[in-house]
C-alpha cells in the first residue's frame, strides 16, 4: 500500500501543470517590470508605456512563447513576493541572481552582466576604505546593501523606496552616496536635476548578473525562457537590444562583455 501511494503521489506531481501550460492556456504572460530604473525599465511619458532594456527582452520572450505580454510595475522589494503570490508569472526587472534568492525562486540564464558602483559628489570618493565612514542610500529589496557590507562592515545603509528616493536623499544630505548597478546609476544620474554636482565613481564594488525570475519548480517555463534568450543571442537580437540602450548615441554607453549562452 505504501508503495502504491508513493507511485500515485509521484504521478500526481509529474502531471501537475507547469506555469508554462497555464500561461499558454490563458494566452498571456504577466511580467513584473520596473518603471523607474532607467535604462532597464522606465515610464515613457510620450508613449504612455513602460520601456527599456528589460522590457525589450520581455517582449521578445513573450513573442517566442506565442502569448500576449501584460506588464505589471513593481518596486524592488516587491519583485520576489509578487512572483511567489502569483501576481506575476515572471520578473524582468534588473533582478540580480544570487544564492540567497535561488532559495526562494528560480532564475533563467543571465541576460545582463553589471558592475555595482557608487554615485557621490564629484571628487569626494577615491577608495573603498572610505565606506567605513560613509552612509549610502539603497532601495529596499535590492542586493546593493549586501555588496556594500562585503566591502565594509562599518558602512551605514539608508534604505529608500526606489532609486529616485536614493538620489533625492543623497542630494539633501541624508546619505553620502547612492549605490546600484552601474547602468542604473548612470541612467538615474542622466535625469537628475543636480547631475553636474555628482558622478558615478569608477571604483567597482562587485559584479552582478541579471536574470529572469520565476516561481520554484517550473522546469518547462524555465527551459522555454532560456531557449528564447539563447535564440536572441544567436539571431543577433540580444546585441541589437544592448546597442539600442548602451551603444553609440545612447544616454548610457557601455561595452558588451558577455553573451547569453548555456
Secondary structure, 3 states (H helix, E strand, C coil): CHHHHHHHHHHHHHHCCCHHHHHHHHCEEEEEECCEECCCEEEECCCCEEECHHHHHHHHHHHHHCCEEEEEECCHHHHHHHHHCCCCCEECCCCECCHHHHCCCEEEEEEEEEEEEEEEECCCCCCHHHHHHCEEEEECCCCHHHHHHHHCCCCEEEEECCHHHHHHHHHCCCCCEEEEEHHHHHHHHHHCCCHHHEEECCCCCEEEEEEEEECCCCHHHHHHHHHHHHHHHHHCHHHHHHHHHHCCCCCCCCCCCCCCCC
